[in-house]
Amino acid sequence: MFIVSKLWNHFHEQEEVKPAFMKTLTNLNLSYLDLYFMHSPMGTKLHKDQSEAVESSDVDYIDTWKEMEKLVDEGLVKAIGVSNFSVAQLERLLSACRIKPAVHQVELHPYLTQPRLVQYCKFKGIVLTAYSPLGSPERPFRRDDEPVLLDDHVVNEIGKNYGKTSAQVLLRYHVQRGVAAVPKSVTPSQIKENIQIFDFSLSEDDMITLEGLNRNWRIAKWEFDGLPNHKFYPFKED
C-alpha cells in the first residue's frame, strides 16, 4: 500500500505545515507517509470573521516547500511533491529547493494535453500524475453544456477498434505518454476494468488523433474565492 496525502491551501504558513501534516498522520494512525503533496501554489486563509469564506495569503510556496523538506529530513514522509503548478512555478521552485519534487499532479486528458508541461517534467525527472484522466464525468459541478470526454465519438471509435471501453482507451493514452493516472471509482467492476489496459497498445496514429482533441479545456479552474486574482494563480499561462 502506498499512502498519499496533501497539504491544503489554508496551511501554507511555515508554522502551520508540520501541525497540518501531523494531524493527517494521527488521523490515519500512521508513523509516516509515502508521499505528501502541496495541493497548489496558492496559500489561503480563513476570513477574519472565521466564516467559511477564504482570502488570499501572501505566503510564498517556496517557504512552504522548505518546511515540507524538513518533514523528509525527520523521516515523517518518504517523498514530497506538488500539484497544480505551472512550468514557471516549477522552474522557480527547482532553483530554490534542496529536495526536488518527486511528483507533480495536474489535470490531464485529451481535452487538456499540456504538452509543454509534460515535456518539462520528463526533462527534469519529475513523475507526472494525471488527475481527472477520464474528464471527471461524475463531478457534481458539471454544467449541461460542458463536454463529456467518455462520450466523445473519436474516443468511442478508437475503443471499438481495440475491443476496449472509452475509459480503457483514455487510461492507455496516459500510460503511453509516460504519465501515471489516478481515476476515481468505487465500483469493483470499473476498478477491474481500469487495470485491464496492459494487453493492448494504441497505434501512433491513434495517439496523434487523441492529442488532436486538445481544446485547452480545464475542469478544475480554481475560480472560487477570487483565486484567479491570487499572485500565485497557476493557470495564467494557459
Sequence and secondary structure as in RCSB ss.txt:
>XXXX:A:sequence
MFIVSKLWNHFHEQEEVKPAFMKTLTNLNLSYLDLYFMHSPMGTKLHKDQSEAVESSDVDYIDTWKEMEKLVDEG
LVKAIGVSNFSVAQLERLLSACRIKPAVHQVELHPYLTQPRLVQYCKFKGIVLTAYSPLGSPERPFRRDDEPVLL
DDHVVNEIGKNYGKTSAQVLLRYHVQRGVAAVPKSVTPSQIKENIQIFDFSLSEDDMITLEGLNRNWRIAKWEFD
GLPNHKFYPFKED
>XXXX:A:secstr
   EEEE GGG SHHHHHHHHHHHHHHHT S EEEEEE  S  EEE TT SS EEE    HHHHHHHHHHHHHTT
SEEEEEEES  HHHHHHHHHH SS  SEEEEE BTTB  HHHHHHHHHHT EEEEESTT  TT TT  TTS  GG
G HHHHHHHHHHT  HHHHHHHHHHHHT EE      HHHHHHHH  SS    HHHHHHHHTT     S    GG
GGGGSTT GGGG 
